[in-house]
Amino acid sequence: MKKQEHKYSGNKIAKLAMVLYILIGLYVVSFFIYPKSYWDALFNMSASELFFDVFTTLIICLVIVEFNFFIDKRLDKWIPWTKSALNRLFFQTVIQIVGTFIVVLVTASVFAIYLSLIDKLDNSAGLTVTQAWHYVIAILVLTLIINIANSVYYLAANWKSELINAAAYKVKAAESKQLAAETELQSLRLQLDPHFVFNNLTVLAELILKDPQQGFEYTENFAKVYRYLLVNAKKDIITLREELKFLELYLLLLQSRIGNGAAFEINVAEALLDHHLPPVTLQLLVENALKYNSLDEERPLNIQIYSNENEELVVYNELLPLLNKHSSSGIGLKNIVSRYYLLTDRKPRILHDDVSFTVSIPLLS
C-alpha cells in the first residue's frame, strides 16, 4: 500500500512539474515570438481577463499532460520499453504529437465557442492564422521535450533497475553454484571413506589369518590413520603440512601391508608447506600406484613425491606392471580431478608413458 501511495505521489509531482513547465514555456515563447503585440495585449487586460487567460492556458496544459500520461500508461501495456525501445519511442512520439495537436485544437475551439456565447470574443484582438500556428508548434515542441525527458528518465530508471536485478541475479547464481559445489564436494568426501576402509579392512583380514600379532599392530595404525581422516573429513582443503603428516601415518600401514615392496622419496620445499590441497590426495595417489604395479622387496617400486617451481606437488612412480592386471574402478584419480574442478581453475596434470606414471597436483595458496 505504501509503495502504491509513493508511486501515486510521484506521478502527481511529475504532472504538476510538467504543467508548470508548459505554462511558463508558452508565456516565454509568446514573448520571444511577438514581444510587442503580446505584452501590449497583456498589459491592457483587466484582472479578470488576465485571470481567465492564465486559467484557460492552465487547463490546456493540464489536458495535454493528462493525455500524455494516459498514452504513456497504455503503451506500457501494448509496447513496453523492454520489448522494443525504438518502436516504443517512435509510436509514443507520433501519438503524443498528433494527440496533443488534436487536444489543443479541441480545447481552443471549446473556449472560442464559450467566449462567443458570452460575447467576449474580440476578433480585432484575435490571433492571425500564422500566429495561431506558431503557438500550436510551440506547444508541440514543448510536448516533444517532455516526451523525450520522460523517455530518458524511464530508460535511466529502468537501466538502474536492470543493473540491480542483474547484480542480485549474479549473487543468487553464485550462491546456488556455491551450494551445488559444496553438496558435490560433500558427496566426493563421503566417497573416500568406503574406498579407504574397504582397501585396508581387506588387508587386515589377510594379515590376521597370516600373523595375528602383525594384524593387531596394523589395527592400531589403521585406527590412528582413520582418526586423522575423520578429523579432516569435513574440510574442502587442508595444508600440505597436514597432508604430509597423514601420509606418514599411512606409510606405517603400508609397511605392515607390503613390507619393503615400495621405496618412497619425499622432497617438498619448506615454503610450500602452508599451501593447500584436497585432503587424502596423496593417499589416493599412492594407493593408485601400489594397486597397478608389482611390489617386490627385491625390486621395490620407486615412488617419488616432490614439489616443483610451478607450485605443484608431483607424485611419480615407475611402472612395474603386474602380470595379472586389476580392473580399474577409477575412483581415486576421478575423485581428485572432480574435487579440483569444484575448487579451482587449476587442474591436475596426468602424464603416462611406457616407463612411468606422473600426476602433478596444483597447490592452492
N, C-alpha and C positions, 0 to 999 in steps of 0.2 A: 504494500500500500504506500509506504514511504517513497519507494522508487518511482511509482506512478505519479505521486504528488510532485516529486522533484522534476520529473520529465515534463509534467504539465506546466510547472512554474517556469522551467527553462524555455518552453515554447512561447509562453506569454511575454517573457522578456525579449526573446528574439523577434516576435511580431511587433512589439512596441518600438524596438530599435529600428526595424525596417520601415515602419510607418513614419517615424520621425525623420528618417533618412530621406525618404521620397518627398515628404512635405517640405523639408528645408531645401532639398535639392531642386524642387520645382521653383521655389521662390528665387533661389540663387541663379538658376538657369534663365528665368524670366528677366532678371535684372541684367544679365550679360547679353541676352539676345536683343531686348528692347529697353535699354536703361531709361531713356527719357519718357517715352509714352507710358511705360509700365508704372514708373514712380509718380508721374503726374496723375494717372488714374487712381493710384493707391492713396495719395495724399488728399485727393478730392473726395474720397469716400467718407461717408458718415460712419460712426462707430458701429451701428447696426449692419451697415453694408460690409464693413471690414470683417466683422464677426461672421457674417454669412459667407463671405469669400473664403475665410480660413476654414470654416466649418465644412463647406462643400468640398474643398480640396482635401481636407482630412478624411471625409467619407470616401472619396475616390481612392485615396491612398490605402485606407483600411480594406476596401473591397479588393484592391489589387493584391495586397499582401495575403488576405484570406484565400483568394483564388490560387495564388502561387503555392501556398502551403497545402491546399487541397490537392492540386496537381502533383506536388511532391509526394504526398502520402499515397495517392493512388498508384503512382509509378513505382513506389517501393514494392508494391504487390505484383504489378504487371512486368516491370523490367527492373529488377533490383540491381544496384551498383555492382554487387559481387558476381552477377551473372554476365553482364556485358556493360562495362563502364562507358565505352564510346557510344553505343546505341542509346544508353540511358541519357548521356549528356546531349546527344543530338535531339532526341524526341522531347526531352524536357525543355530545351531551349526553344524549339519551334512551337511547341504547345503553349508555353508560357508567354512568348511574344505575341502570338496570334490571339491567345485568350486575353492578354492584357489590353491589346488593341480593341477587342470587342467590348471589354469591360469599360474602358474609357469612353468609347462611343455611346454605349448604353447609358452610363451614369450621367454623362454630359447632356445627352438628349433628355433624360428624365428631369434634370434641373432646368434645362431650357424650357421644357414644357411647363414646369412648375412656375417659372418666372413669368412666362407669357400668360398664364392663367390668373396671376395676381397683378398683371400689368406692371411688372418690374423689369421687364426685359428691355434694355436700352440698345436698340440697333445701331444707333450712332456711335456708341462706345464699344460695340461688339468687335470681335476679332475678325481679321481678314482670313480668307482660306489659307493663305501661306502661313500666317501666324499660328492658326489652329494646328496646322500640320507640324510646325516647329515644336509646339507644346506636346503633341502626341509622340513625336520622335523622341523628345526629351524624356517623357515618361517611359517609353520603351527602352531607351538606353539605361535609365536608372534601374528598371526592372531587370535588364540583362546583367547589370553589375551585381545586383542582389543574387540573381541566379548563379552567377559564377562564384560569388563569395560563399553562397550556401553549398555549392558543389565541392569547393575546395575544403570548406570546413568539414563536410561529411567524409570526404576522402581521407583527410588528415586524421579525423577521429577513428575512422574505420581502419586506417593503416596502423594507428597506435593499438587499437583493439586486436588486430591481427597479430601484431608483434607480441602482445601479452599472451594471446592464445597460443601462439607458436612456442613461446618460452615455456608456458605451462605444459604444452604437449611434449616438449623435449624433456622436461623434468619428469613427467609421468612415464614417458617411454624409457628414460634412463632408470627410473625406479623399477619398472617392470622387467627391464633387461637384467638389472642387478639381482632382483628377486629370482628370476629364472636361472641366472648363473649360480646363485647361492644354492638353489634347490638341486641343480645338476651336480655342483661340487659335493654337496652332501651325499648324493647318490653314489658318486665316484669314491668318496671316502668309505662309505659302507661296503663298497665292492672290494676294498682292500682286505678287510677283516677276514672274511671266509677264505679268500685266496691264501692269505698268510697262515691262518690257523690250519687249513687243510694240509698244506705242504709240510708243516712242522709236526702235526699230530701223526701224519703218516710215517715220518722218520722216527718219531718217538715210539710208535708201536713196534717198528722193526728193531730198535735198539733194546727195548725191554725184553724182546724174545731172545736176542743175542747175548746181551750183557745187562742185567738188571741194575748194576751199580752205575754203569755209563748212562743208562736210561734215567736214573734218578738225578744225576748231575745235569743231564740235558733238560729235565723238567724244571730244575731250579733256574737255569739260564733262560729257558723259554719264558718262565714267569716274569723275570726281570725285563726281558725284551717286550713282552706283551703289555706289561705295566707302562713301559715307556710309550708304546704305541697308543694306549688308551689316553694317556695324558695329552697327546698331540692330535687325537682323532678329530677334534672339533676345529682344528686350525686349518686355514687355507694354505698358509705358508709358514715355514719355520726358518731359523737361521741355519747357515751351513755348519756353524759350530755345533748346534744341537743335532743336526743330521749325522755329523761325523761321530758324535757320542753314541747315537743309536747304532751306527754301523759297527762300532767297537763291540757293543753288546751282541749284535747279530753275528759277528765273526766268531764269538765264543760258541754260539750254537753250531756254526759251520765246522768248527774244529772237532766237536763231538760227532758231527754227522759225516764229514768227509775226510777227517784227518788232515794229511798234508797234500790232498789232491789238488789244491789250488794255492798259488802264491800271489799275495797281494802287495802291491806297491802304491802307497798313498803319498802324494806330494801336492799340497794345496797351499797357495800363497796366504800368508797371515792377514793381508789386507782385505781378503775376500771372505773371511770367516763370519762377518756380520751381514753379508748379503743373504738373500733368501731363495728358497725353492720349495716346491710342494713336499710335504712330509712323506717319508718312506720311499722317496725316489731312488736313492742309492740301493736300498734293499731290493727293490724290484729289478733294477738293472743287474745287480749281482746275481740274483735268483735266475734271471733270464740267461746269463752267461753260463751258469752251472748246469742248467737244465738241458742245454743243447750241445754240450761238449763233454768229452770223456774226462774223468777225474782219476788220474793215476799218480800215485805217490812217486813213482819212478820218473814220470814225465808230467809234473804238475802244470795245471792250466795257469797261464800268466794273465793276471787281471791288474790293470793299472788305473788308478784314479788320480787325476791331476787337474790343475787349473791352467787356463791359457790366457793370452793377452786380450782376448775378446770378452773377458769376464764370463767365461763359460766353465762348467765343470765337465771334464771329459772322462768317460768310462770306456776303457779299451780292453778288449780281450782277444787273444789269438784264437784261431779256430782249430779245434781238435775234434773233428766230427765223430759222433757216435756211430757205431755200426748199425744199431737199431735206433732210428730216429724217432723221437717222441712227436705225437701230434700236437700242434700248437693251438692253444685257446686264444693267444694274443692279448690276454687281459693286461699283463704288465705294461708293455710298451704303449698299447692303446690308451690305457688309463693315464699314463704320464702325458702323452700328447694331448688328450682331451682336457686335462686339468690346465695345461699351459694355454690351450686355446681360450679357456674361460678367464684366465688371469692376465694375459699379456699378449701383445702383438708379436713378441719374440717366440720363435718355435724351436723345439729340439731338432737337431740335425742327426740323421742316421746314415752312416757310411758302412757299406758292406762289400768286401771283396773276397778273393779266394783264400786269404790268409788271416784276415782279422775282421772284427765287428766293433764299430765305434759309435758311441752316442754322445753328442755334445749337448749339455743341458744349460740353457741361459740362467745366469744368476741374477736375481732381481734386487736392485738396490733399495 
